[in-house]
Amino acid sequence: MTVSAPPPAILWFRDDLRLADHAALHAAATAGGPILPVFILDDAAAGRWANGGATRWWLHHSLTALGADLGRLGAPLVLRWGDSVDILTALVRETGAREVFTGGTANPWSRALDRTVASALEAEGVRLHRMRTTSLFAPDSIRTQAGGAYGVYTPFSRACLATGGPRDPIPAPTSLTGGVAVASDDLASWGLLPKTPDWAGGLRAHWTPGEAGALSRARAFIDENMDGYAARRDMPGCTGTSMLSPHLRFGEISAPTLWHMAYAGPGGAGREKFIKEVLWREFAINLLWHNPDLPETPLRPEFARMPWRQDAAGLTAWQRGRTGVPIVDAGMRQLWQTGWMHNRVRMIVASFLVKHLLIPWQDGAAWFWDTLVDADLANNAASWQWVAGCGADAAPYFRIFNPVLQGLKFDPDGAYVRRFVPELARVPDRFIQAPWEMAETDLARCGVVLGRHYPRPIVDLAHGRERALAAYAALKQSAE
């Protein structure tokens, strides 16, 4: 008697490009048949939230790493560009697959796509299994005692900690059953890498995309920097942060894996602070889940009346790191060169844009979306709204960072500024954060003439602050 072979299971990779602690991969591997791993680049479904330039660069290299890892386990990765519904339906018909396993995100376009795909597959007699692969907890599972969604970070984080933490990670498989012959796109044909000019040199120098790179960076951080994390995390001139955000963004390491690695490492204030940062990411995911318009619409509706300024020249100067305010320019140049920016500096540059320049936070979020290798819809939107004062937990909403004082406090010796604004390298520490306060003759001896070698500030900081406070006062009055 001939025994028919079991049908294959399709494993649809999304923002979870890894093998370890992958619930959808584990479920597909235990379904009893061969696995067909697939990644679909569906820019049309993502719409305006399709990957930006920096994340496309990362995606290319992450898919290269994932493809190699899957190939070694016996189940080659299939790449397809186009409509997810059409591609998955065609693959089901071609292979006879009866089940599709996938992860998912809180992104509204991804959730809408899940519903459409599930309906199309159901018409084919195929079930879509959607599993959690990108967050610590199911996005809708952390609720207030009254059953509502949290809008403030601190009680949300306490509720997360009260669960005892996420489940233990699932080990990576040691082998997979593949053997499903299906045509795949050539990754190079997708054109994810820059052509001319090649702006990715700094990215290549700083990053190793892929699961192995993620695990290596996580181990190094926990072993070498976790102990001093609480003290050094706000100092951009030193190595004090984990720099794991792009690896989490692409799911090359799972949040539960990172959580359990942290608790297996050094304890103390460093670990406590790091876990709080992981939980801020989780908070942002929950905010987006409950507020699908978060990337574009202020959580506080009165901010729709905020008197923002249209300032194309100011926006361009900010984007290029030519504002004349050293800590702001250093951050924006770090972003341009490496695809990443220190978190403390992100808050400083964002505050400068939306408060000193009164430029809409959506313009800043759009620039970050295109230039950050860790551009994440939930975290990007939640963080920009927090700085603008219109988001969750933004108290006081009218807080305005003084970039000079922030620079003096967190980059007191100017190491960060000198690294990314080398034209100020010879300026003394006392004036490195505000070179316009130095006598012109003394500044010239340092090789700097303002307006020639380095810009004068594009806004008087005191004037910008007063203008922002006036705008917030007018906004408050209009809401009363």
SETORKOL-577239 format. One record per residue: x, y, z of N, C-alpha, C in turn. Coordinates in steps of 0.2 Angstrom, whole numbers, plus 5000, padded with zeros to 4 digits. Example, Ala and Ser with C-alpha at 12.3 -4.5 7.8 and 13.67 -1.06 7.14 Angstrom:
<zatis>
506649725039506249785039506649845039/506449895035506849955036506450005039/
</zatis>
This chain:
<zatis>
500449945000500050005000500450065000/500350114996500750174995500450225000/500950255004500750305009500850375006/500350415005500550485002500850525007/501350565004501750615008501250665011/501450685017501050745020501150805016/500650855016500750915012501250965016/501551005013502051055016501651105020/501951135025501751195028502151255026/501751305024502151365022502251405029/502851425029503151475035503251545032/502851585033502851655031503151705036/503851715034504251765038504051835037/504051875042503851945042504451985045/504252015051504752055055505052005060/505251945058505451895063505951855060/506551885057507051845053507551815057/507351755060507751715065507551645065/507951605068507751535069507551515076/507851555081507751535088507151575091/506851545095506251575099505751605093/505551555089505151575083504551535083/503951555086503351515088503051485081/503051525076502751505070503251455066/503851455067504351405064504251345068/504251345075504151285079503551255077/502951285076502351255075502351225068/502651255063502651225056503151165056/503651165060504151115060503851055063/503351065068503051005071502350985068/502251015062501550995059501550925056/502150905054502250835052502450825045/502450885041502650885034503250925033/503450935026504050975025503851055026/504351095026504251165027504451205021/504051255019504251295014504251365017/504851395019504951455021504951515016/504551565017504451615012504451685015/504751735011504751805013504451835007/503951885009503651925003503751995005/504052025000504052105000503452134997/503052155001502352184999502352255000/502652294996502652364997502052404996/501552374992500952404991500552394997/500552335000500152335006500352375012/501052385012501352435017501152505016/501052525009500952595007501452635009/501252695013501752745015502252715020/502052665023502552635028502952575026/503052575019503552525016504252545019/504652495019505352515022505652575018/506052615023506452665020507052645018/507452695016508152675013508552635017/508652655024509052625028508852555030/508152545031507952475033507952435027/507952455021507952415015508652385014/509152425016509852405016509952345021/509652355027509652305033509352245030/508752255027508352195025508752155021/509052185016509452145011509952095015/510352125019510852085023510552035028/509952055031509652005035509351945032/509051955026508751905022509351855019/509851885018510451845016510651805021/510751825027510951785033510351735035/509751755035509251705036509251645031/509351665024509351615019509851565020/510451595022511051545023510851495029/510551525034510451485040509951435038/509351445035508851405033509151345028/509551375024509851325019510251275022/510651295028511051245031510651195035/510051215037509551165040509151125035/509151135029508851095024508251125021/508051185023507451215020507551285017/507751285011507951355008507351405008/507551465009507151525009506851545002/506251545001505951574995505751644995/506051684991505851754991505351774985/504951814987504451844982504251914983/504251954978504052024978503352034975/502852064979502252074976501652064981/501052054978500452054982500451984987/500451994993500451934998499951884997/499351914996498751874995498851824988/499051864983499151824976499651774977/500251794980500851744981500651684985/500351694991500251644995499651594993/499151624989498651584986498951544981/499451574977499751534971500251474974/500551494980500951444983500551384986/500051404988499551344991499351304986/499151334980498951294974499451254971/500051284971500651244968500851184972/500851194979501251144983500751104986/500051114987499651074990499651094998/499951145000499951165007499251175010/499151145016498551155019498551205025/499151225027499251275033499751325031/499651385034500151435033500251465040/500951465042501051485049501451555048/501251605052501651665052501651705059/502051755059502051795065501651855063/501751915066501351975064501652025069/501352085067501552145071500952185073/501052235077500452285079500352335073/500752335068500652385063499952375059/499552435059498852425056498852395049/499352415045499352385038499452305038/499852285043500052215044499452175046/499052205051498452175054497952175048/497852225044497352225039497552165034/498152165032498452115028498252045030/498352035037498251965040497551945039/497051995040496351975039496151955031/496451995027496351985020496651915018/497251905020497551835018497251785021/496951785027496651735031495951715027/495651765025495051755021495151725014/495651745011495851715004496051645005/496451625010496651555011496051515014/495651545017495051505019494651485013/494651525008494251505002494551444999/495251435000495551384997495651325002/495251325007495251275012495851265016/496251325017496851325020496851375026/497151355032497051395038497751435039/497651495041498151545043498251545050/498851525053499051515060499451585061/499151625065499551695066499751685074/500451695075500751675081501151735083/501251745090501651805092502451785091/502751835088503451825086503851885087/503551945089503852005089503852045095/503452025100503352065106503452015112/503452045118503552005124502951965126/502352005125501651975127501251995121/500651955121500151975116499952045117/499952085111499852155112499152175116/498652135116498052155119497952125126/498552085129498452045135498552085141/498952145141499152185147498552235147/498152225152497552275153497552295160/497152355161497052385167496552335171/496552355178496052315182495352315179/495252375176494552385174494452365167/494952335164494952295157495152345152/495352405153495552455148496252445146/496452485141497152495139497452545143/498152525144498552575148498752635143/498752695146498952755142499552785146/499752755151500352785155500852725156/501552745154502052695154502152655161/502152695166502352665173501952615175/501252625176500852565178500852505172/500952525166500952475161501552425162/502152455164502752415165502652375171/502352405176502252365183501752305181/501252315177500852265175501252205172/501652225167502052175164502552135168/502852175173503252145178502852095182/502252115184501852075188501652005185/501751995179501551935175502151885177/502751905179503251865180503751855174/503551895169503951895163503751855157/504051855151503751815146503951745147/503651695143503851625143504551615141/504851555142505451535141505551535133/506151555130506251555123506251475120/506051475114506051405111506651395107/507051345109507651335105507651335098/508151355094508151345087508151275085/507851255079507951185077508651175074/508751105075509451085072509351065065/508751045063508651025056507951035054/507851045048507151055045507051015039/506450995038506250955032506050995027/506451005022506251045016506051005010/506351025005506250984999505751004994/505351064996504851084991505151124986/505051104980505451144974504951194972/505151254973504751314972505251374969/505051404964505551464961505551514966/506151544967506251604971506551664967/506351724969506751784966507451784968/507851824964508551834966508551894970/508751894976508751954981509052014978/509652004974509952064971509452104966/509052064963508552094959508052144962/507952134969507552184972507752254973/508452264972508752334972508652364979/508752324984508752354991509352394993/509852384990510552414991510552474987/510952524990511052594986511452584980/511352624975511752614969512252674969/512052724966512552784965512152844968/512452884973513052864977512852814982/513452774984513352724989513452754996/512852764999512852805005512952755011/513052685010512952635015513652625018/514152655017514852635020514852635027/514552695030514552695037514052635040/513552615037513152565039513552495039/513852485034514252425034514852425039/515052485041515652485046515352475053/514752485054514452485061514052425063/513752385057513252335059513352275056/513152215059513152155056512452125056/512052135051511352115052511352035052/510752005055510651935055510651915062/510451855063510351825069510951815073/511551795070512151785073512451855075/512351905071512551975073512151995079/511551985080511152005085511351965092/511451905091511651865097512251885100/512751895095513451925097513451985100/513052035098512952105101512652095108/512152055108511752045115512252025120/512551965118513051935123513551985125/513852025120514352075122514152125127/513552155125513252205129513152185136/512852125137512652095144513252085148/513752055144514452035148514852095150/514852145145515352205146515052265148/514352285146514152345147513452355152/513152295153512552295157512652325164/513252305167513352325174513352405174/513652435169513652515170513152545166/512652505163512152535159511752595162/511552595168511152645171511552705171/512252705172512652765173512852795166/512952745161513252775155512752775149/512152755150511652755144511452825141/511552875145511352945143511952975140/512552945140513152985138513352955131/513152995126513252975119514052975117/514453005121515152995119515552935121/515152885124515452825126515052765124/515252705124514852645123514452625129/513852655129513452635135512852605134/512652605127511952575126512052505122/511552465122511552405119511552405111/511352455108511252455101510952395097/510452365101510152305099509452325095/509252385095508652405092508552385085/509052385080508852365073508752285073/509152255078509052175078508352165080/508152195085507452185088506952205082/507052265079506652285074506452235068/507052195066506952145061506852075064/506752075071506652005074507151955074/507851985073508351935073508551915080/508251945085508251915091507651935094/507351885098506651895100506651935107/506151975108506152015115506151965121/505751905121505851855126506551835127/506951815122507651795122508051845126/507951905123508351965126508251975134/507551965135507351975142507651925147/507651855145507951805149508751805149/509051835143509751845143509951895148/509551945149509652005153509651975161/509151935162509051915169509551855171/509851825166510451775167511051815168/511151875166511751915167511851955173/512252005174512352045180511652075182/511552085188510952115191511052185192/510752215197510852285199510452335195/510652395195510352455192510352455185/510852425182510952425175510452375172/510352315174509852275172509152305173/509052335179508352355180508152415175/508652455173508552505168508452485161/508852435160508852405153508152365152/507852335157507252305156506652355155/506752415159506252465158506252495151/506852495147506852515140506552465136/506652395137506352345134505552355134/505352365140504652375142504352445138/504752495137504552555133504352525126/504752485123504652465117503952425117/503852385122503252345123502652395123/502752445127502252505128502052535122/502552545117502352575111501952525106/502152465107501752415103501052415105/500952415112500252415114499852485112/500252545112499952605110499652595103/500152575099499952565091499352515090/499352465094498852415094498152445095/498152485100497452515102497352585099/497852605095497752675092498052665085/497752635080498052625074498252695070/497952745072498152815069498752845072/499052815077499652845081500152875076/500352845070500952865067500752935063/500152955063499953015060499553065064/499153035069498653075072498853085080/498853145082499053155089498553115094/498853085099498353055104497953105108/498253155109497853215112497553255107/496853245106496553275100496653355099/496753385105496753465104497453485101/497953435100498553455096498453455089/497853435087497653445079497653525078/497553565083497553635082498253675084/498753635085499453665086499653705081/499853765082500053815077500753795074/500853745071501453725068501753775062/502353775061502653815056502853775050/502753805044503053765038503653805037/504253765038504953795037505353745034/505353745027505753705023506453705024/506653775025507453785026507653755032/507253765037507453745044507353665044/506953635041506853565041507453535037/507653565032508253535028508953545032/508953605036509553615040509653565046/509053545048509053495054509153425051/508953405045509053345042509753335041/510153385038510853385036511353395042/511053415048511553425053511853495052/511453545050511753605049511353665053/511153645059510753695063511153745066/511853735067512253775071512253765078/511853715080511853695087512153625088/512753625091513253565090512953495092/512653485098512353425100511853405095/511453445092510853425087511253405081/511753445078512053425072512453365073/512753345079513053285079512653225079/512053235082511553175082511253165075/511153215071510853215064511453185059/512053205061512553175056512753105058/512653085065512753015067512252975063/511652995063511052965060511252955052/511453005049511553005042512152955040/512652955045513252915043513152835045/512752825051512752755053512052725053/511552765052510852745052510552735059/510852765063510652755070510852815074/510552835080510652885084510552865091/511052895095510952885103510252905105/509952865110509352885112509252945115/509752965120509653035123509653085118/510153075113510153135107509553135103/509253075102508553075098508053125102/508053115108507553165112507753235111/508453255111508653315110508553345103/508653305098508553335091507853335090/507453295092506653295091506353355095/506553365101506353425104506553495101/507153495098507353555094506953565088/506753515085506353515079505653545080/505353505085504553525086504453585091/504953595095504853655100505253715098/505853715097506253775095506053795088/505953745083505753765076505053765075/504653735080503953725079503753695072/504153645070504053605064503653545066/503153515062502753465065503153405066/502953365071503253305073503253255068/502653255064502653205058503153215053/503453275052504053285048504653255050/504753255057505353225060505253145060/504653125061504553055061504653025054/504453065049504553035042505353035040/505753075043506453075041506753015045/506553005051506852955055506652885051/506052885049505752825046506252805040/506452855036506852835030507652825032/507852855037508552855038508852805044/508352785048508552745054508552665052/509052635054509052555052508552525057/508352555063507952525067507252555067/507052585061506452625060505852575062/505452585067504952545069504352585070/503752565067503152605067502952625074/502852575078502652585085503052635089/503752615089504152655093504352725090/504352725084504452795081503952845082/503252815081502752865082502652875090/502652825094502552845101503052895104/503752885102504252925104504152995102/504053005095503953075093503353105096/502853075097502253105100502453125108/502753075111503053095118503353165118/503853165113504253225113503853285112/503353285107502953335105502453355110/502353315115501853325120501153305119/501053275113500353255111500253185112/500753145115500653075115500553045122/500652985124500552955130501052975135/500952985141501352995146501853055145/501653105141502053165140501853215145/502153215151502053255156502753285159/502853355159502353405156502453405149/501853415145501853415138502253475135/502353525139502653585137503453585138/503653525141504453525142504853535136/505353575137505753595131506453585133/506853545130507553525131507953585129/508353615133508853665131509453625128/509553625121510053585119510753595121/510953655123511553675126511653645133/511153655137511253625144511253545143/510853515139510853445138511553425135/511853455131512553445129513053445134/513053505138513453505144513453455149/512853435150512653375155512853305152/512753295146512853225144513453215139/513653265137514353265133514753315135/514953315142515353375145516053385142/516353335139517053345136516953355129/516353355126516253365119516453305115/516653245117516853185113516353175108/515753175109515253155104515153205099/515153275101515153325096515753325091/516353315095516953315091517053255086/516753205087516753145083516353155077/515753185077515253195072515253265069/515553315072515653385070516353405070/516753375066517453385067517753455066/517353495062517553565062517653605068/517253575073517353605080517853565085/518253525082518653485086519153525091/519353585089519853615093519553665097/518853675097518553715102518553685109/518753735114518753705121518153675123/518153635128517653605131517053655134/517353705136516853755139516353785134/516653785128516253815122515953765117/516153705118516053655112515253645111/514853655116514153655115513753715113/514153775113513853835111514453885109/514753865103515353905100515153975099/514553995098514454065097514554115103/514654075109514754115115515554135116/515954105111516654115112516854175108/517354215110517554275106517754255099/517554295094517754275087518454265086/518854305089519554295088519854235091/519554215097519754155100519554095096/518954095093518654045089519054035083/519254095080519654085074520354055075/520554065081521254025082521053945083/520453935084520253855084520053835077/520153885072520053865065519353865063/518953905067518153915065517953985065/517653995059517354065058516554045057/516154065061515454045061515154075055/514754035051514454065045514954035039/515554015040515953995035516153925036/516453905042516653835043516053795047/515653835051515153805054514553855055/513953835054513353885054513253915060/513053975060512754005066512053975067/511853975073511153945075510653975071/510253925068509653945064509053975068/509153975074508554005078508954025085/508754085087508954105094508554055099/508954015103508653965107508153995112/508354055115507854085120507254105116/507254135110506654155106506254095104/506654035102506253975100505853955106/506153955112505853925118505253965120/505254035119504754075121504154065116/504354065110503854055104503453985105/503853935107503553865109503053875115/503253905120502853905126502253945124/502253995120501654035118501253995114/501453955110501053905106500653865110/501053835115500753785120500153825124/500353885126499853925130499253935126/499353955120498753965115498353905114/498653845114498353785113497953765119/498253775125497853765131497253805132/497253875130496753915130496153895125/496353875119495853855114495453785117/495753745121495453685123495053695129/495053755132494653775138493953795137/
</zatis>
